[in-house]
Amino acid sequence: MYTYTIILEPNYPEEGYTVRVPALPGCITYGWNKEEAIKRTKEAIDGFIEGLQKAGELIPEDIGRVELATVRVCW
């Protein structure tokens, strides 16, 4: 069993959430609410790991933390 940190990003002004799995680059999904987003994330991770196994690649472990920063740009 694997445990992964996920990032849930609210989709403003639309509804729903985009979810990213930092330890699995390219593993991205969405849901109309948090519960659906988390459910779909579990399904996306399962599919992602299955693809890695079929390709004979190692399954990455979670890094255990995510850092957030704010960047200001002017244009």
C-alpha positions as a printed Julia matrix, in Angstrom:
75×3 Matrix{Float64}:
   0.0    0.0     0.0
   1.22   3.48   -0.87
   0.26   6.84    0.61
   0.64  10.05   -1.39
   0.36  13.74   -0.62
  -2.06  15.48   -2.99
  -2.73  19.12   -3.86
  -6.38  20.14   -4.27
  -6.77  23.38   -6.22
 -10.21  25.03   -6.32
 -11.22  25.91   -9.88
 -12.34  29.54   -9.58
 -14.59  30.98  -10.91
 -15.88  27.58  -12.04
 -16.79  24.83   -9.61
 -14.75  21.8    -8.72
 -11.16  20.94   -7.92
  -8.06  20.01   -9.87
  -5.87  17.52   -8.03
  -2.14  16.91   -8.52
   0.1   14.23   -7.04
   3.59  15.78   -6.71
   5.35  12.41   -6.3
   3.76  11.18   -9.56
   4.43  13.88  -12.18
   1.64  13.89  -14.73
  -0.9   12.3   -12.38
  -3.63  14.95  -12.48
  -7.4   14.63  -12.14
 -10.45  16.66  -11.09
 -13.8   16.44   -9.32
 -16.89  18.59   -8.87
 -16.38  18.61   -5.08
 -13.64  17.53   -2.64
 -15.08  14.07   -2.07
 -15.34  13.32   -5.78
 -11.89  14.8    -6.42
 -10.3   12.58   -3.78
 -12.14   9.49   -5.08
 -10.97  10.22   -8.62
  -7.45  10.83   -7.35
  -7.34   7.33   -5.86
  -8.46   5.94   -9.22
  -5.9    8.08  -11.08
  -3.08   6.92   -8.79
  -4.08   3.27   -9.28
  -4.01   3.71  -13.07
  -0.75   5.64  -12.96
   0.98   2.97  -10.85
  -0.41   0.21  -13.07
   1.13   1.96  -16.09
   4.49   2.24  -14.32
   4.41  -1.46  -13.45
   3.57  -2.47  -17.03
   6.48  -0.33  -18.25
   8.8   -1.96  -15.73
   9.46   1.34  -13.96
   9.91   1.91  -10.24
   6.98   3.22   -8.24
   7.97   6.54   -6.63
   7.46   6.98   -2.92
   5.79  10.09   -1.57
   8.13  12.92   -0.65
   6.0   13.55    2.43
   5.68  17.3     2.12
   4.82  20.04   -0.3
   6.04  23.62   -0.15
   3.9   26.48   -1.38
   5.14  29.92   -2.32
   3.63  33.09   -3.72
   5.26  34.83   -6.67
   4.35  38.37   -7.73
   4.74  39.37  -11.38
   4.11  42.73  -12.98
   3.21  43.24  -16.62
